[in-house]
Amino acid sequence: MKFAVLTGGGDSSGMNAFVRAIVRSALNIRTETSIWGVLDGWKGLIYNDFRQLDKGSVAGIASAGGTILGTVRVPELATDPILQESAARNLHDNRIDYLFVCGGNGSIKAAHAINTLIKADNIKTKILCAPGSIDNDVCNSFGSSIGFYSALDKSHEMLEWIKDTASSHRRVYLIKSMGRDSAYLAFYSGIAAGAEYVICPGEHVDYDYLATMIEERDRDTRIIVAEGFEQDLHTIRKTLEDIFKKRNVIHEIRTVDMSYFQRGGKAAVADIIRASWVAYRMVKDAYAKADSGFYTAFYTGHAPMPIPLDIAADDSRTNHVGIPNEIIDFAIALR
């Protein structure tokens, strides 16, 4: 058989572990398998840019951040029939039996669109997808995304650094976190680091309450602001400063954007093992001639049935943006 592997969307630590597991599982199960990496994500598939992979190609990459295959966003692929046709034709012309994808919501939608075209044209290629996103916003009703726990590790470390300075200088820090429309990364980072408050997208913030909380803490305060929140750090800072001014209170407020430091770096063990587990399941199913689908897991050893791509690509059926109430209650209890 002939396999191809692609990493798409934003890079996330654990993608390299996924690539390694695809290559090693395939070659260890059937040595005659031919495996090709698609370079620069969906762009590489559109422009027919492949490189053959062997065990040596993936040696020592499991813990490395980013992706050795590269990833270039092509958001228009999900809706542009010309690009979709080019991608489908390249899969056909290269005689690819299975394309393995690790990526975010855009990648799942692109995979679904190409898979629909493949079926209409009677092309033999099947597409198997896994979630790769630091935001934990890919079919998160069915599992967690590869890269999420690695980003949490980075966030926790940075928040501890900030706490040292905040405590030393009695400062308030407003800290921006990635997460797009989902607040998972910001919220779980706050729980892990013991931050005093996390502002989530769509939240109606009681700034008088925040100001009172800051006054009562006195020593230091870290307030994490999720990327999707409607107001930027400067606006929040100005609002709090105005409240303190009315109260005749002086508090030094600093802002920090830790966003892009959350994405890269060494993969967490949880992501390495789970990415490898999901990839292994996909390879086994490919040899069993499985149909196209989306694979996920909450933990290593968890093996739910694959989700059809048309369902996986429908966020309203597979994904929740808000933090579950039991997690919110859990976080409040830890304050």
C-alpha beads as a LAMMPS data file, in Angstrom:
LAMMPS data file: protein, C-alpha beads

335 atoms
334 bonds

1 atom types
1 bond types

-500.0 500.0 xlo xhi
-500.0 500.0 ylo yhi
-500.0 500.0 zlo zhi

Masses

1 110.0

Atoms # bond

1 1 1 0.000 0.000 0.000
2 1 1 0.989 3.644 -0.408
3 1 1 0.390 6.134 2.395
4 1 1 0.788 9.902 2.675
5 1 1 0.867 11.968 5.865
6 1 1 0.053 15.692 6.192
7 1 1 0.102 18.214 9.049
8 1 1 -2.228 21.168 8.530
9 1 1 -3.318 24.442 10.096
10 1 1 -1.438 25.913 13.030
11 1 1 1.459 23.794 14.244
12 1 1 1.087 22.034 17.573
13 1 1 3.582 20.055 19.612
14 1 1 2.772 16.380 19.119
15 1 1 2.428 16.584 15.347
16 1 1 5.917 15.150 14.920
17 1 1 5.026 12.261 17.217
18 1 1 1.998 11.659 14.990
19 1 1 4.157 11.593 11.839
20 1 1 6.685 9.272 13.472
21 1 1 3.959 6.871 14.606
22 1 1 2.395 6.734 11.143
23 1 1 5.752 5.890 9.562
24 1 1 6.976 3.397 12.154
25 1 1 3.649 1.643 12.688
26 1 1 3.149 1.235 8.954
27 1 1 6.632 -0.088 8.255
28 1 1 6.667 -2.384 11.272
29 1 1 3.304 -3.896 10.400
30 1 1 3.989 -4.167 6.650
31 1 1 7.549 -3.488 5.556
32 1 1 6.568 -3.169 1.903
33 1 1 4.444 -0.054 2.567
34 1 1 5.521 3.156 0.840
35 1 1 5.068 6.324 2.939
36 1 1 5.241 9.903 1.703
37 1 1 5.208 13.175 3.616
38 1 1 3.214 16.062 2.155
39 1 1 5.371 19.173 2.541
40 1 1 3.908 22.428 3.859
41 1 1 0.498 20.987 4.617
42 1 1 -2.378 21.495 2.214
43 1 1 -0.241 23.719 0.010
44 1 1 2.008 20.725 -0.663
45 1 1 -0.970 18.591 -1.607
46 1 1 -2.269 21.221 -4.019
47 1 1 1.141 21.659 -5.675
48 1 1 2.140 17.976 -5.554
49 1 1 5.059 18.391 -3.162
50 1 1 5.814 15.008 -1.585
51 1 1 8.889 13.462 0.062
52 1 1 9.351 9.768 0.807
53 1 1 9.741 8.899 4.483
54 1 1 11.438 5.972 6.195
55 1 1 12.320 5.158 9.795
56 1 1 15.455 7.261 9.562
57 1 1 13.414 10.268 8.439
58 1 1 11.495 10.303 11.709
59 1 1 14.215 9.265 14.159
60 1 1 14.367 11.454 17.267
61 1 1 11.491 13.783 16.336
62 1 1 8.762 12.658 18.762
63 1 1 9.327 15.372 21.365
64 1 1 10.260 18.160 18.931
65 1 1 7.836 21.053 18.589
66 1 1 6.347 22.213 15.313
67 1 1 6.235 19.801 12.397
68 1 1 9.090 18.514 10.242
69 1 1 6.725 18.402 7.270
70 1 1 5.792 22.063 7.578
71 1 1 2.315 23.586 7.477
72 1 1 1.053 26.502 5.390
73 1 1 -2.543 27.628 5.874
74 1 1 -4.756 27.520 2.774
75 1 1 -8.176 28.538 4.204
76 1 1 -9.743 28.864 0.750
77 1 1 -9.232 25.142 0.109
78 1 1 -12.431 24.337 2.029
79 1 1 -14.527 26.286 -0.510
80 1 1 -12.476 26.562 -3.748
81 1 1 -13.403 23.696 -6.140
82 1 1 -10.332 24.301 -8.333
83 1 1 -7.950 23.797 -5.403
84 1 1 -9.934 20.804 -4.215
85 1 1 -9.729 19.241 -7.671
86 1 1 -5.968 19.777 -7.748
87 1 1 -5.544 18.109 -4.348
88 1 1 -7.781 15.172 -5.285
89 1 1 -6.015 14.724 -8.635
90 1 1 -2.592 14.627 -6.972
91 1 1 -3.776 11.939 -4.559
92 1 1 -5.015 9.945 -7.551
93 1 1 -1.954 10.502 -9.739
94 1 1 0.392 9.512 -6.913
95 1 1 -1.688 6.367 -6.260
96 1 1 -2.138 7.200 -2.573
97 1 1 -4.271 4.607 -0.790
98 1 1 -4.602 6.560 2.467
99 1 1 -3.909 10.165 3.421
100 1 1 -3.348 10.667 7.176
101 1 1 -4.029 14.211 8.397
102 1 1 -3.315 15.885 11.742
103 1 1 -4.771 19.385 11.914
104 1 1 -7.386 21.825 13.138
105 1 1 -10.942 22.722 12.153
106 1 1 -9.891 24.117 8.782
107 1 1 -8.031 20.920 7.971
108 1 1 -11.051 18.782 8.847
109 1 1 -13.299 20.894 6.607
110 1 1 -10.747 20.700 3.777
111 1 1 -10.458 16.937 4.211
112 1 1 -14.235 16.569 4.085
113 1 1 -14.485 18.674 0.917
114 1 1 -11.741 16.702 -0.843
115 1 1 -13.170 13.400 0.359
116 1 1 -16.557 14.334 -1.136
117 1 1 -14.873 15.067 -4.464
118 1 1 -12.847 11.854 -4.305
119 1 1 -15.986 9.786 -3.838
120 1 1 -17.753 11.560 -6.703
121 1 1 -14.791 10.883 -9.010
122 1 1 -14.365 7.260 -7.821
123 1 1 -10.804 7.928 -6.654
124 1 1 -9.580 5.141 -4.365
125 1 1 -7.872 7.344 -1.739
126 1 1 -9.334 7.392 1.770
127 1 1 -8.646 10.222 4.238
128 1 1 -8.158 9.598 7.964
129 1 1 -7.911 12.665 10.220
130 1 1 -6.800 13.389 13.787
131 1 1 -7.168 16.640 15.809
132 1 1 -4.077 18.823 16.061
133 1 1 -4.632 22.144 17.848
134 1 1 -3.370 23.925 20.950
135 1 1 -6.875 25.397 21.399
136 1 1 -8.601 22.056 22.106
137 1 1 -11.394 23.143 19.773
138 1 1 -11.484 20.266 17.259
139 1 1 -14.389 17.849 17.880
140 1 1 -13.814 18.390 21.585
141 1 1 -17.073 16.653 22.512
142 1 1 -15.304 13.430 21.532
143 1 1 -11.706 13.917 22.707
144 1 1 -8.935 16.457 23.277
145 1 1 -6.634 17.878 20.627
146 1 1 -3.017 16.860 20.113
147 1 1 -0.896 19.801 21.277
148 1 1 -3.268 21.077 23.951
149 1 1 -1.379 19.659 26.929
150 1 1 1.970 20.773 25.514
151 1 1 0.635 24.335 25.268
152 1 1 -0.649 24.034 28.837
153 1 1 2.835 23.100 30.029
154 1 1 4.325 26.199 28.380
155 1 1 1.550 28.404 29.740
156 1 1 1.997 27.101 33.267
157 1 1 5.711 27.797 33.208
158 1 1 5.247 31.341 31.911
159 1 1 2.527 32.098 34.442
160 1 1 4.844 30.992 37.249
161 1 1 7.545 33.338 35.939
162 1 1 5.043 36.194 35.875
163 1 1 3.900 35.395 39.411
164 1 1 7.451 35.780 40.730
165 1 1 7.693 39.321 39.392
166 1 1 4.090 40.229 40.212
167 1 1 4.579 39.175 43.821
168 1 1 7.929 40.920 44.162
169 1 1 6.541 44.236 42.922
170 1 1 2.914 43.936 44.118
171 1 1 1.712 44.188 40.524
172 1 1 -1.394 43.217 38.605
173 1 1 -0.762 41.398 35.334
174 1 1 -3.242 41.105 32.479
175 1 1 -2.048 38.155 30.384
176 1 1 -3.303 37.300 26.895
177 1 1 -3.648 33.629 26.001
178 1 1 -4.262 31.956 22.650
179 1 1 -7.474 30.026 22.187
180 1 1 -9.357 31.807 19.422
181 1 1 -13.092 31.314 20.157
182 1 1 -12.392 28.610 22.736
183 1 1 -11.194 29.492 26.222
184 1 1 -9.875 26.015 27.023
185 1 1 -6.188 26.934 26.918
186 1 1 -6.662 30.110 28.949
187 1 1 -8.998 28.471 31.481
188 1 1 -6.982 25.320 32.105
189 1 1 -3.789 27.392 32.293
190 1 1 -5.442 29.463 34.982
191 1 1 -6.413 26.373 36.970
192 1 1 -2.922 24.884 36.752
193 1 1 -1.110 28.082 37.727
194 1 1 -3.619 29.313 40.297
195 1 1 -4.394 32.518 38.427
196 1 1 -6.961 34.697 40.134
197 1 1 -9.332 35.104 37.165
198 1 1 -9.792 34.064 33.534
199 1 1 -11.827 36.226 31.154
200 1 1 -13.547 34.084 28.512
201 1 1 -14.959 35.056 25.092
202 1 1 -18.476 36.443 25.306
203 1 1 -18.274 36.966 29.073
204 1 1 -19.943 39.967 30.702
205 1 1 -17.155 41.056 33.030
206 1 1 -17.921 42.738 36.349
207 1 1 -14.901 45.044 36.512
208 1 1 -15.897 46.431 39.919
209 1 1 -15.735 42.874 41.247
210 1 1 -12.315 42.389 39.647
211 1 1 -11.070 45.624 41.175
212 1 1 -12.274 44.544 44.635
213 1 1 -10.621 41.148 44.219
214 1 1 -7.339 42.844 43.317
215 1 1 -7.529 45.093 46.388
216 1 1 -8.235 42.168 48.690
217 1 1 -5.292 40.159 47.324
218 1 1 -2.860 43.065 47.707
219 1 1 0.279 41.055 46.935
220 1 1 -0.126 39.997 43.296
221 1 1 -2.872 39.250 40.786
222 1 1 -2.788 37.455 37.431
223 1 1 -5.817 37.832 35.181
224 1 1 -5.735 35.732 32.001
225 1 1 -7.633 37.027 28.978
226 1 1 -8.621 34.522 26.296
227 1 1 -7.827 35.518 22.725
228 1 1 -11.477 35.615 21.641
229 1 1 -12.575 38.141 24.281
230 1 1 -13.981 41.264 22.656
231 1 1 -11.784 43.812 24.478
232 1 1 -8.005 43.995 24.232
233 1 1 -5.595 44.159 27.159
234 1 1 -5.172 47.940 26.866
235 1 1 -8.927 48.538 27.162
236 1 1 -9.245 46.238 30.180
237 1 1 -6.280 47.902 31.832
238 1 1 -7.763 51.373 31.277
239 1 1 -11.127 50.271 32.731
240 1 1 -9.504 48.938 35.903
241 1 1 -7.274 52.000 36.269
242 1 1 -10.323 54.261 36.058
243 1 1 -12.068 52.284 38.805
244 1 1 -9.007 52.473 41.057
245 1 1 -8.731 56.193 40.405
246 1 1 -12.318 56.696 41.602
247 1 1 -11.489 54.679 44.711
248 1 1 -8.295 56.658 45.323
249 1 1 -6.303 53.430 45.089
250 1 1 -3.002 52.998 43.262
251 1 1 -2.212 49.661 41.609
252 1 1 0.463 49.062 39.017
253 1 1 -1.071 47.114 36.124
254 1 1 1.100 45.495 33.454
255 1 1 0.101 43.630 30.290
256 1 1 1.779 40.529 28.825
257 1 1 0.976 38.663 25.602
258 1 1 2.150 35.068 26.033
259 1 1 0.295 33.853 22.931
260 1 1 2.993 32.795 20.519
261 1 1 5.174 31.331 23.231
262 1 1 2.380 28.841 23.975
263 1 1 2.475 27.139 20.573
264 1 1 5.963 25.738 20.018
265 1 1 8.582 23.933 22.039
266 1 1 9.018 20.416 23.336
267 1 1 5.920 18.230 23.288
268 1 1 4.402 17.053 26.557
269 1 1 4.559 13.315 27.203
270 1 1 0.741 13.197 27.173
271 1 1 0.689 14.546 23.609
272 1 1 3.527 12.330 22.400
273 1 1 1.881 9.141 23.619
274 1 1 -1.680 10.024 22.618
275 1 1 -0.652 11.261 19.157
276 1 1 1.227 7.998 18.689
277 1 1 -1.762 5.974 19.887
278 1 1 -4.215 7.682 17.520
279 1 1 -1.790 7.338 14.590
280 1 1 -1.296 3.644 15.337
281 1 1 -5.064 3.070 15.353
282 1 1 -5.372 4.856 12.017
283 1 1 -2.640 2.745 10.407
284 1 1 -4.198 -0.489 11.671
285 1 1 -7.591 0.552 10.310
286 1 1 -6.056 1.530 6.970
287 1 1 -4.665 -1.977 6.563
288 1 1 -8.171 -3.247 7.387
289 1 1 -9.473 -1.055 4.518
290 1 1 -11.384 1.410 6.703
291 1 1 -13.442 4.185 5.149
292 1 1 -12.518 7.852 5.556
293 1 1 -13.086 9.222 9.040
294 1 1 -11.989 11.320 11.999
295 1 1 -10.106 9.782 14.924
296 1 1 -9.809 11.115 18.441
297 1 1 -9.215 10.004 22.027
298 1 1 -9.375 11.410 25.531
299 1 1 -6.491 9.222 26.684
300 1 1 -4.100 6.527 25.457
301 1 1 -6.047 3.297 25.092
302 1 1 -9.324 5.117 24.425
303 1 1 -10.588 3.867 21.055
304 1 1 -13.996 5.301 20.151
305 1 1 -15.453 4.596 16.735
306 1 1 -14.157 6.985 14.033
307 1 1 -16.489 9.874 13.211
308 1 1 -17.598 10.337 9.572
309 1 1 -15.897 13.378 8.046
310 1 1 -19.170 15.140 7.239
311 1 1 -20.066 15.071 10.947
312 1 1 -16.543 15.951 12.139
313 1 1 -16.524 18.998 9.852
314 1 1 -19.793 20.287 11.355
315 1 1 -18.767 22.248 14.446
316 1 1 -22.358 22.511 15.666
317 1 1 -22.518 18.714 16.016
318 1 1 -19.082 17.950 17.431
319 1 1 -17.671 20.983 19.166
320 1 1 -18.482 23.149 22.175
321 1 1 -16.816 26.526 22.670
322 1 1 -17.894 27.209 26.253
323 1 1 -16.205 25.643 29.270
324 1 1 -18.457 22.979 30.883
325 1 1 -20.156 24.177 34.074
326 1 1 -18.571 21.457 36.210
327 1 1 -15.106 22.700 35.185
328 1 1 -16.084 26.285 36.031
329 1 1 -17.330 25.179 39.465
330 1 1 -14.082 23.232 39.920
331 1 1 -11.983 26.319 39.119
332 1 1 -14.004 28.554 41.450
333 1 1 -13.573 26.079 44.295
334 1 1 -9.783 26.294 43.905
335 1 1 -9.556 30.069 44.226

Bonds

1 1 1 2
2 1 2 3
3 1 3 4
4 1 4 5
5 1 5 6
6 1 6 7
7 1 7 8
8 1 8 9
9 1 9 10
10 1 10 11
11 1 11 12
12 1 12 13
13 1 13 14
14 1 14 15
15 1 15 16
16 1 16 17
17 1 17 18
18 1 18 19
19 1 19 20
20 1 20 21
21 1 21 22
22 1 22 23
23 1 23 24
24 1 24 25
25 1 25 26
26 1 26 27
27 1 27 28
28 1 28 29
29 1 29 30
30 1 30 31
31 1 31 32
32 1 32 33
33 1 33 34
34 1 34 35
35 1 35 36
36 1 36 37
37 1 37 38
38 1 38 39
39 1 39 40
40 1 40 41
41 1 41 42
42 1 42 43
43 1 43 44
44 1 44 45
45 1 45 46
46 1 46 47
47 1 47 48
48 1 48 49
49 1 49 50
50 1 50 51
51 1 51 52
52 1 52 53
53 1 53 54
54 1 54 55
55 1 55 56
56 1 56 57
57 1 57 58
58 1 58 59
59 1 59 60
60 1 60 61
61 1 61 62
62 1 62 63
63 1 63 64
64 1 64 65
65 1 65 66
66 1 66 67
67 1 67 68
68 1 68 69
69 1 69 70
70 1 70 71
71 1 71 72
72 1 72 73
73 1 73 74
74 1 74 75
75 1 75 76
76 1 76 77
77 1 77 78
78 1 78 79
79 1 79 80
80 1 80 81
81 1 81 82
82 1 82 83
83 1 83 84
84 1 84 85
85 1 85 86
86 1 86 87
87 1 87 88
88 1 88 89
89 1 89 90
90 1 90 91
91 1 91 92
92 1 92 93
93 1 93 94
94 1 94 95
95 1 95 96
96 1 96 97
97 1 97 98
98 1 98 99
99 1 99 100
100 1 100 101
101 1 101 102
102 1 102 103
103 1 103 104
104 1 104 105
105 1 105 106
106 1 106 107
107 1 107 108
108 1 108 109
109 1 109 110
110 1 110 111
111 1 111 112
112 1 112 113
113 1 113 114
114 1 114 115
115 1 115 116
116 1 116 117
117 1 117 118
118 1 118 119
119 1 119 120
120 1 120 121
121 1 121 122
122 1 122 123
123 1 123 124
124 1 124 125
125 1 125 126
126 1 126 127
127 1 127 128
128 1 128 129
129 1 129 130
130 1 130 131
131 1 131 132
132 1 132 133
133 1 133 134
134 1 134 135
135 1 135 136
136 1 136 137
137 1 137 138
138 1 138 139
139 1 139 140
140 1 140 141
141 1 141 142
142 1 142 143
143 1 143 144
144 1 144 145
145 1 145 146
146 1 146 147
147 1 147 148
148 1 148 149
149 1 149 150
150 1 150 151
151 1 151 152
152 1 152 153
153 1 153 154
154 1 154 155
155 1 155 156
156 1 156 157
157 1 157 158
158 1 158 159
159 1 159 160
160 1 160 161
161 1 161 162
162 1 162 163
163 1 163 164
164 1 164 165
165 1 165 166
166 1 166 167
167 1 167 168
168 1 168 169
169 1 169 170
170 1 170 171
171 1 171 172
172 1 172 173
173 1 173 174
174 1 174 175
175 1 175 176
176 1 176 177
177 1 177 178
178 1 178 179
179 1 179 180
180 1 180 181
181 1 181 182
182 1 182 183
183 1 183 184
184 1 184 185
185 1 185 186
186 1 186 187
187 1 187 188
188 1 188 189
189 1 189 190
190 1 190 191
191 1 191 192
192 1 192 193
193 1 193 194
194 1 194 195
195 1 195 196
196 1 196 197
197 1 197 198
198 1 198 199
199 1 199 200
200 1 200 201
201 1 201 202
202 1 202 203
203 1 203 204
204 1 204 205
205 1 205 206
206 1 206 207
207 1 207 208
208 1 208 209
209 1 209 210
210 1 210 211
211 1 211 212
212 1 212 213
213 1 213 214
214 1 214 215
215 1 215 216
216 1 216 217
217 1 217 218
218 1 218 219
219 1 219 220
220 1 220 221
221 1 221 222
222 1 222 223
223 1 223 224
224 1 224 225
225 1 225 226
226 1 226 227
227 1 227 228
228 1 228 229
229 1 229 230
230 1 230 231
231 1 231 232
232 1 232 233
233 1 233 234
234 1 234 235
235 1 235 236
236 1 236 237
237 1 237 238
238 1 238 239
239 1 239 240
240 1 240 241
241 1 241 242
242 1 242 243
243 1 243 244
244 1 244 245
245 1 245 246
246 1 246 247
247 1 247 248
248 1 248 249
249 1 249 250
250 1 250 251
251 1 251 252
252 1 252 253
253 1 253 254
254 1 254 255
255 1 255 256
256 1 256 257
257 1 257 258
258 1 258 259
259 1 259 260
260 1 260 261
261 1 261 262
262 1 262 263
263 1 263 264
264 1 264 265
265 1 265 266
266 1 266 267
267 1 267 268
268 1 268 269
269 1 269 270
270 1 270 271
271 1 271 272
272 1 272 273
273 1 273 274
274 1 274 275
275 1 275 276
276 1 276 277
277 1 277 278
278 1 278 279
279 1 279 280
280 1 280 281
281 1 281 282
282 1 282 283
283 1 283 284
284 1 284 285
285 1 285 286
286 1 286 287
287 1 287 288
288 1 288 289
289 1 289 290
290 1 290 291
291 1 291 292
292 1 292 293
293 1 293 294
294 1 294 295
295 1 295 296
296 1 296 297
297 1 297 298
298 1 298 299
299 1 299 300
300 1 300 301
301 1 301 302
302 1 302 303
303 1 303 304
304 1 304 305
305 1 305 306
306 1 306 307
307 1 307 308
308 1 308 309
309 1 309 310
310 1 310 311
311 1 311 312
312 1 312 313
313 1 313 314
314 1 314 315
315 1 315 316
316 1 316 317
317 1 317 318
318 1 318 319
319 1 319 320
320 1 320 321
321 1 321 322
322 1 322 323
323 1 323 324
324 1 324 325
325 1 325 326
326 1 326 327
327 1 327 328
328 1 328 329
329 1 329 330
330 1 330 331
331 1 331 332
332 1 332 333
333 1 333 334
334 1 334 335
